[in-house]
């Protein structure tokens, strides 16, 4: 599998990553279907989950993410007191490999628990590991970890069990883990034919979750059975999918063809497989010629999107062209509501604040996390010029490699954020420090 998927994973980055980072990425010998097998990187051996981390650590495993407090604010207290000293791990676990931390998720039940998905060798080839981190007065502690055969790209906490979470794997599977059960997943779901790149639990009915894959499909699942309930065809590599935060029947997805798609499960399946809208993100608004507002010469891949938690008709999208856009799904052809520009490379993740209707955060391959105000207002369409311009409220630049994930804490004073990246670190910091006077 690695011999065909490696060039896709690597060369797809070449369009928007700086050469210096690509040189780091290409430390593993390049592979293409025509190359001789002797030029291919060695097939990694699966890390036996029964081997505890720190006991006969396998050289292909990667170090646990190091947690630091990024922006100390004497005037506020974090959900838990976070120490700056990272936990110590055996040197053998760090031998000759490069970890990639894919995504963090704060627990919706506890302000002192974060789950992190990670992968060896930048997610190109090798194993994955899921961490559950506890934020304690003594610092950040790894309370549980699970090894997987392939890279982990995303995760989501269960909405019905505080100790369970689902992970999206590079082999096309999804695995449900329980923190009370050692070593192995309690359920395994495997129908996707390519990498499973995102997963989202239904926040309303709480009894289903949805996944998207590079195989061009979105699948709906129940945690009680290991086969999918429904498959929604996209036809292109689908990087992100999500449930509407207020309507359990609405599912959104963004893909490599630069479209934001909306599915309504209340419609007949015969009607385009529940597809109710397909928004061309880079298309110009009606009445305007040329390329789309704020876009490049041609449409580019969409990598991420998120629903506004206070306005369930507004969705933010971002991707390779570095521009964050917001759309009103009631007006699929109305163009973007707002544009937010400032990132120097592709935007890997956007997330609306759960505490404010006009604030969102973004993580990018330019090694920064940026805080934005989308301009607010109640207008369903952009301005006469096409769209209002959002305001950048601040930059967090403590990461030293690509930033691949970011998440808001639901608790506390409304500003605590976790961000992760290829620098193998989880940074916990207070976004209120960047907001200043709003």
TIGU-883776 format. One line per 5 residues: number of its first residue (from 1); their letters; for each residue x, y, z of C-alpha. Coordinates in nm, 4 decimals. Each point is the difference from the previous one (the first is absolute). Example, Ala and Ser with C-alpha at 12.3 -4.5 7.8 and 13.67 -1.06 7.14 Angstrom:
1	as	1.2300 -0.4500 0.7800; 0.1370 0.3440 -0.0660
end
This chain:
1	xxxxx	0.0000 0.0000 0.0000; 0.2748 0.2417 0.0874; 0.1570 -0.0302 -0.3448; -0.3018 0.1624 -0.1674; -0.1268 0.2322 0.2687
6	xxxxx	0.3330 0.1546 0.0949; 0.0375 0.2060 -0.3214; -0.3568 0.1253 0.0366; 0.0544 0.1069 0.3583; 0.3318 0.1661 -0.0783
11	xxxxx	-0.0481 0.1552 -0.3422; -0.3370 0.1463 0.0914; 0.1922 0.2244 0.2398; 0.2347 0.1339 -0.2653; -0.2524 0.2502 -0.1308
16	xxxxx	-0.0074 0.2034 0.3165; 0.2879 -0.0881 0.2320; 0.3374 0.1782 0.0151; 0.2983 -0.1837 -0.1426; 0.1884 -0.0095 0.3306
21	xxxxx	-0.2827 -0.1889 0.1678; -0.0339 -0.2326 -0.2970; 0.3676 -0.0874 0.0343; -0.0679 -0.1037 0.3595; -0.3008 -0.1972 -0.1132
26	xxxxx	0.1969 -0.1853 -0.2647; 0.2494 -0.1508 0.2437; -0.1760 -0.3254 -0.0804; 0.1114 -0.1074 -0.3540; -0.2486 0.1028 -0.2679
31	xxxxx	-0.2316 -0.2657 -0.1325; -0.2071 -0.0297 -0.3133; -0.1785 -0.3002 -0.1528; 0.2751 -0.0441 -0.2606; 0.2961 -0.0006 0.2367
36	xxxxx	0.1916 -0.3110 0.0832; -0.0954 -0.1550 0.3329; 0.3563 0.0441 0.1222; -0.0519 0.3778 0.0023; -0.3088 -0.0142 0.2146
41	xxxxx	0.0060 0.0761 0.3706; -0.0113 -0.3032 0.2269; -0.3418 -0.1211 0.1044; -0.0461 0.0914 0.3674; -0.0743 -0.2751 0.2454
46	xxxxx	-0.3145 0.0334 0.2073; 0.0632 0.1086 0.3547; -0.1477 -0.2641 0.2273; -0.2598 0.1811 0.2130; 0.0859 -0.2301 0.2890
51	xxxxx	0.3414 0.1655 0.0272; -0.0487 0.2914 0.2321; 0.1534 0.3271 -0.0981; 0.3352 0.0161 0.1746; 0.0361 -0.3776 0.0231
56	xxxxx	0.1959 -0.1386 -0.2960; -0.1103 0.2967 -0.2047; -0.0004 -0.0757 -0.3715; 0.2269 0.2296 -0.2068; -0.2894 0.0817 -0.2329
61	xxxxx	-0.2106 0.1438 0.2766; 0.0075 0.3729 0.0479; 0.0219 0.2104 0.3157; -0.3140 0.1093 0.1742; -0.0989 0.3588 -0.0773
66	xxxxx	0.1715 0.2450 0.2286; -0.2335 0.2404 0.1721; 0.0909 0.3547 0.0915; -0.1900 0.3049 0.1098; 0.0341 0.2498 -0.2823
71	xxxxx	-0.1497 0.3220 0.1336; 0.0018 0.0322 0.3753; -0.2504 0.2546 0.1267; 0.0236 0.0888 0.3689; -0.3488 0.1459 -0.0114
76	xxxxx	-0.1675 -0.3229 -0.1019; 0.0295 -0.3615 0.0968; -0.0089 -0.2823 -0.2538; -0.2491 -0.2851 0.0401; 0.2821 -0.1797 0.1789
81	xxxxx	0.3400 0.1222 0.1072; 0.2329 -0.0874 -0.2874; 0.3716 -0.0355 0.0659; 0.2534 0.0919 -0.2670; 0.2242 -0.3001 0.0592
86	xxxxx	-0.0730 -0.2746 -0.2550; -0.0282 -0.3600 0.1178; 0.3171 -0.2041 -0.0424; 0.0106 -0.3068 -0.2248; 0.2613 -0.2613 -0.0871
91	xxxxx	0.2522 0.1035 -0.2667; -0.0672 -0.3256 -0.1853; -0.3471 0.1214 -0.0832; 0.1448 0.2976 -0.1850; 0.2573 -0.1864 -0.2035
96	xxxxx	0.0234 0.0990 -0.3659; -0.3672 0.0786 -0.0622; -0.2079 0.3132 -0.0402; -0.3336 0.0283 0.1793; -0.2926 0.1899 -0.1388
101	xxxxx	-0.2779 0.1112 0.2330; -0.3175 0.0199 -0.2055; -0.2783 0.1334 0.2142; -0.0986 0.0829 0.3602; -0.3468 -0.0252 0.1537
106	xxxxx	-0.1039 0.1388 0.3343; -0.2383 -0.2264 0.1859; -0.3593 0.1301 -0.0028; -0.0359 -0.1410 0.3522; 0.3165 0.1101 0.1827
111	xxxxx	0.2078 0.3148 -0.0285; 0.3076 -0.1944 0.1080; 0.0108 -0.2618 -0.2765; 0.1255 0.0241 -0.3586; 0.0287 -0.2754 -0.2598
116	xxxxx	0.2652 0.0194 -0.2704; 0.0365 -0.1983 -0.3237; 0.3513 -0.0466 -0.1372; 0.2001 -0.1820 -0.2651; 0.3568 -0.1068 -0.0646
121	xxxxx	0.1976 0.1274 -0.2991; -0.2284 0.2981 -0.0610; -0.2935 -0.2305 -0.0741; 0.1567 -0.1275 -0.3220; 0.0829 -0.3526 0.1125
126	xxxxx	0.0069 -0.1655 0.3405; -0.1992 -0.0317 0.3188; -0.2402 0.2265 0.1831; -0.0631 0.0657 0.3645; -0.2948 0.1405 0.1935
131	xxxxx	0.0693 0.1862 0.3245; -0.2286 0.1062 0.2807; 0.1682 0.2827 0.1906; -0.0960 0.1081 0.3506; 0.0567 0.3634 0.1008
136	xxxxx	0.1014 -0.0150 0.3640; 0.1538 0.2299 0.2585; 0.3262 -0.1887 -0.0557; -0.0074 0.0588 -0.3754; -0.1261 -0.1849 -0.3045
141	xxxxx	-0.0067 -0.3770 0.0490; -0.0624 -0.2776 -0.2522; -0.2825 -0.1941 0.1619; -0.0554 -0.2437 -0.2866; 0.1416 -0.0833 -0.3428
146	xxxxx	-0.0951 -0.2411 -0.2769; 0.2097 -0.1133 -0.2978; -0.1406 -0.0533 -0.3489; 0.1319 -0.1616 -0.3167; -0.0294 0.3174 -0.2057
151	xxxxx	0.0046 0.3770 0.0364; -0.2742 0.1823 0.1894; -0.1478 0.3064 -0.1701; -0.2922 0.1051 0.2176; -0.1996 -0.0897 0.3090
156	xxxxx	-0.3269 0.0842 0.1738; -0.1246 -0.0534 0.3535; -0.3147 -0.2055 0.0432; -0.3086 0.2022 0.0848; -0.1491 -0.2859 0.2028
161	xxxxx	0.2978 -0.1361 0.1944; 0.2566 0.2239 0.1673; 0.2740 -0.2627 -0.0301; -0.0400 -0.0897 -0.3664; 0.1341 0.1605 -0.3160
166	xxxxx	0.0212 -0.0871 -0.3673; 0.3119 0.0392 -0.2164; 0.0441 0.0236 -0.3792; 0.2811 -0.2179 -0.1341; 0.2195 0.0006 -0.3073
171	xxxxx	-0.1007 -0.3556 -0.0916; -0.3609 0.1109 -0.0569; -0.1324 -0.1203 0.3336; -0.1553 0.1689 0.3010; 0.0658 -0.1329 0.3479
176	xxxxx	-0.2005 0.0590 0.3160; 0.2125 0.0026 0.3158; -0.1051 -0.0067 0.3635; 0.2381 0.1465 0.2568; -0.1091 -0.2698 0.2406
181	xxxxx	0.1008 -0.2808 -0.2366; 0.3691 -0.0676 -0.0496; 0.1871 -0.0368 -0.3259; -0.2658 -0.0738 -0.2622; -0.3021 0.1822 -0.1496
186	xxxxx	-0.3451 -0.1070 0.1122; -0.1354 0.0385 -0.3553; 0.1555 0.0089 -0.3457; -0.1690 0.1487 -0.3078; 0.1597 -0.0644 -0.3381
191	xxxxx	-0.1756 0.0807 -0.3273; 0.1965 0.2926 -0.1425; 0.2371 -0.1006 -0.2799; 0.2505 0.2782 0.0639; 0.1206 0.2108 0.2928
196	xxxxx	-0.2718 0.1093 0.2421; 0.0783 0.3661 0.0485; -0.2679 0.1394 0.2315; -0.2619 -0.1130 0.2475; -0.2751 0.1877 0.1856
201	xxxxx	-0.2480 -0.1148 0.2642; -0.3613 0.1157 -0.0285; -0.0387 0.2660 0.2736; -0.3814 -0.0082 -0.0032; -0.1259 -0.3587 -0.0154
206	xxxxx	0.3370 -0.1263 0.1307; -0.0597 -0.3482 -0.1406; 0.1873 0.0276 -0.3317; 0.3288 0.1250 -0.1376; 0.1154 0.0865 -0.3501
211	xxxxx	0.3314 -0.0538 -0.1802; 0.1575 0.1185 -0.3244; 0.2722 -0.1599 -0.2059; 0.2375 0.0447 -0.2883; -0.2143 -0.2595 -0.1795
216	xxxxx	-0.2545 0.2741 -0.0711; -0.2744 -0.1109 0.2391; -0.1601 0.1114 0.3241; -0.1368 -0.2766 0.2216; -0.2419 0.0126 0.2919
221	xxxxx	0.0499 -0.2499 0.2822; -0.1515 -0.1177 0.3239; 0.2353 -0.0948 0.2851; -0.2107 -0.3103 0.0610; 0.0695 -0.1701 -0.3342
226	xxxxx	0.3099 -0.0383 -0.2115; -0.1529 0.0739 -0.3408; -0.1064 0.3401 -0.1278; -0.3578 0.1240 0.0072; 0.0302 0.2061 -0.3167
231	xxxxx	0.2580 0.1036 -0.2592; -0.0042 0.3441 -0.1616; 0.2022 0.0180 -0.3236; 0.2223 0.3026 -0.0566; 0.2152 -0.1214 -0.2865
236	xxxxx	0.3129 0.1861 0.1078; 0.2500 -0.0229 0.2827; -0.2010 0.1188 0.3025; 0.2099 0.1613 0.2699; -0.2609 0.1069 0.2546
241	xxxxx	-0.3569 -0.0816 0.0985; -0.2199 0.1203 0.2844; -0.3508 -0.0032 0.1443; -0.1904 0.3245 0.0356; 0.0192 0.0933 0.3724
246	xxxxx	-0.3773 0.0501 0.0254; -0.1531 -0.2234 -0.2684; 0.0871 -0.3717 0.0125; -0.1178 -0.0522 -0.3584; 0.2440 0.2462 -0.1601
251	xxxxx	0.3478 -0.1190 -0.0964; 0.2673 0.2083 -0.1691; 0.3183 -0.0977 -0.1821; 0.2858 0.1709 -0.1836; 0.2179 -0.1647 -0.2604
256	xxxxx	0.2812 0.0357 -0.2483; -0.2318 0.1340 -0.2717; -0.0444 0.3255 0.1942; -0.3667 -0.0566 0.0886; -0.1855 0.0162 0.3294
261	xxxxx	-0.2795 -0.2576 -0.0132; -0.3074 -0.0194 0.2202; -0.2077 -0.3133 0.0533; -0.3438 -0.0103 0.1621; -0.0879 -0.3494 0.1189
266	xxxxx	-0.3681 0.0962 0.0138; -0.0151 0.0098 -0.3801; -0.0531 -0.3164 -0.2067; 0.3207 -0.1872 -0.0666; -0.1015 -0.0221 -0.3648
271	xxxxx	0.0339 0.3793 -0.0204; 0.3755 0.0198 -0.0678; 0.0804 -0.2097 0.3069; -0.1396 0.2696 0.2332; 0.2167 0.2720 -0.1592
276	xxxxx	-0.1788 0.3346 0.0384; 0.2771 0.2501 -0.0801; 0.3440 0.0090 -0.1569; 0.1758 0.3324 0.0522; 0.2953 0.0779 -0.2309
281	xxxxx	0.2184 0.1746 0.2545; 0.2294 0.1704 -0.2512; -0.2714 0.1093 -0.2435; -0.0655 0.3763 -0.0334; -0.3306 0.1326 0.1359
286	xxxxx	-0.2816 0.0597 -0.2517; 0.0670 0.2983 -0.2233; 0.3777 -0.0071 0.0486; 0.2366 -0.1339 -0.2631; 0.3404 -0.1578 0.0334
291	xxxxx	0.1145 -0.2279 0.2743; -0.1625 -0.0244 0.3376; 0.0470 0.2713 0.2558; 0.3217 -0.0507 0.1905; 0.0879 -0.3121 -0.1933
296	xxxxx	0.2976 -0.0860 -0.2159; 0.0021 -0.0448 -0.3758; -0.1685 -0.3385 0.0292; -0.2071 -0.1747 0.2684; 0.2047 -0.1861 0.2569
301	xxxxx	-0.0593 -0.2774 0.2493; -0.2100 0.0630 0.3100; 0.1567 -0.1613 0.3059; -0.2268 0.1037 0.2862; -0.3313 0.1565 0.0995
306	xxxxx	-0.2061 0.0638 0.3118; -0.3535 0.1057 0.0942; -0.0623 0.3168 0.1978; -0.1220 -0.1078 0.3435; -0.2374 0.2982 0.0361
311	xxxxx	-0.1220 0.0392 -0.3582; -0.0760 -0.3395 -0.1479; -0.0252 0.1337 -0.3544; 0.3620 0.1215 -0.0126; 0.2930 -0.2252 -0.0895
316	xxxxx	0.3695 0.0927 -0.0212; 0.2278 -0.1672 -0.2559; 0.3751 0.0114 -0.0667; 0.2688 -0.1866 -0.1868; 0.2897 0.0175 -0.2384
321	xxxxx	-0.0551 0.3586 -0.1212; 0.0559 0.1328 0.3572; -0.3307 0.1922 0.0098; -0.2677 -0.0615 0.2638; -0.3540 0.0564 -0.1290
326	xxxxx	-0.3393 -0.0075 0.1682; -0.3211 -0.0928 -0.1811; -0.3715 0.0148 0.0716; -0.1395 -0.3370 -0.1015; -0.3403 0.1591 -0.0659
331	xxxxx	0.1583 0.1747 -0.2988; 0.2205 -0.2584 -0.1754; 0.0635 0.2291 -0.2973; 0.0356 0.3232 0.1952; 0.3755 -0.0132 0.0399
336	xxxxx	0.1968 0.0271 0.3242; -0.1198 0.2079 0.2926; 0.3516 0.0796 0.1195; 0.3617 -0.0485 -0.0999; 0.2912 -0.0343 0.2401
341	xxxxx	0.3489 0.0159 -0.1507; 0.3399 -0.0049 0.1642; 0.1340 -0.3553 0.0042; 0.3070 -0.0597 -0.2138; -0.0659 -0.3675 -0.0709
346	xxxxx	-0.2931 -0.2393 -0.0065; -0.2511 0.0138 0.2853; -0.0330 -0.3455 0.1523; -0.2704 0.0628 0.2607; -0.2648 0.2582 0.0887
351	xxxxx	-0.2194 -0.0036 0.3110; -0.2720 0.2422 0.1102; 0.0080 0.1061 0.3616; -0.2610 -0.1667 0.2240; -0.0088 0.3224 0.2031
356	xxxxx	-0.0455 0.2757 -0.2617; -0.1969 0.0098 -0.3246; 0.2508 0.2082 -0.1973; 0.3322 -0.1560 0.1049; 0.1820 -0.2897 -0.1634
361	xxxxx	0.3493 -0.1410 0.0039; 0.2168 -0.1528 -0.2713; 0.3080 -0.2239 -0.0166; 0.2330 0.0113 -0.2978; 0.3091 -0.1477 -0.1596
366	xxxxx	0.1623 0.3418 0.0488; 0.0575 -0.1143 0.3621; -0.2492 0.2478 0.1475; -0.3388 -0.0077 0.1667; -0.2059 0.3110 -0.0722
371	xxxxx	-0.3039 0.1440 0.1718; -0.2633 0.1727 -0.2144; -0.3136 0.2100 0.0238; -0.2176 -0.0615 -0.3048; -0.1549 0.3463 0.0075
376	xxxxx	-0.3274 -0.1054 0.1622; -0.3235 0.1483 -0.1239; -0.3224 -0.1722 -0.0943; 0.0154 0.0450 -0.3773; -0.0526 -0.3202 -0.1933
381	xxxxx	0.2202 0.1166 -0.2850; 0.3301 0.1747 -0.0475; 0.0424 0.3658 -0.0800; -0.0272 0.1520 -0.3443; 0.3704 -0.0686 -0.0443
386	xxxxx	-0.0693 -0.3712 0.0516; 0.0678 -0.0662 0.3690; 0.0924 0.1818 0.3162; 0.3566 -0.0288 0.1235; 0.0571 -0.1716 0.3314
391	xxxxx	0.2490 0.1315 0.2526; 0.3029 -0.1866 0.1287; 0.0009 0.0335 0.3773; 0.3321 -0.1631 0.0764; 0.2650 -0.2587 -0.0866
396	xxxxx	0.1395 -0.2824 0.2118; 0.3377 -0.0963 -0.1495; 0.1560 -0.2302 0.2591; -0.0088 -0.3077 -0.2245; 0.3167 -0.0805 -0.1941
401	xxxxx	-0.1528 -0.2209 -0.2711; -0.3324 -0.0335 -0.1836; -0.3016 0.0514 0.2254; -0.2525 -0.2697 -0.0864; -0.2724 0.0241 0.2635
406	xxxxx	-0.1681 0.2329 0.2456; -0.2919 -0.0294 0.2408; -0.1869 0.2199 0.2502; -0.0691 -0.0941 0.3607; -0.3710 0.0131 0.0795
411	xxxxx	0.0631 0.1041 0.3596; 0.1752 0.2747 0.1910; 0.0099 0.3663 -0.0986; -0.0608 -0.0707 -0.3659; 0.3441 0.0235 -0.1514
416	xxxxx	0.2026 -0.3130 0.0666; 0.1299 -0.1665 -0.3148; 0.2070 -0.3089 -0.0808; 0.2108 -0.0070 -0.3161; 0.2231 -0.2734 -0.1421
421	xxxxx	0.2469 -0.0371 -0.2836; 0.2892 -0.1824 -0.1564; 0.2289 0.1308 0.2740; -0.1381 -0.2830 0.2189; -0.1494 0.2396 0.2539
426	xxxxx	-0.3407 0.0807 0.1428; -0.0194 0.3670 0.0932; -0.2651 0.1154 0.2472; -0.0568 0.3738 -0.0024; -0.2485 0.2769 0.0713
431	xxxxx	-0.1498 0.1603 -0.3118; -0.1292 0.2860 0.2140; 0.3560 0.1281 0.0023; -0.0247 0.0506 -0.3765; -0.3448 0.1553 0.0004
436	xxx	0.0943 0.3092 0.1986; -0.2786 0.2542 -0.0192; -0.2631 -0.1344 -0.2358
end
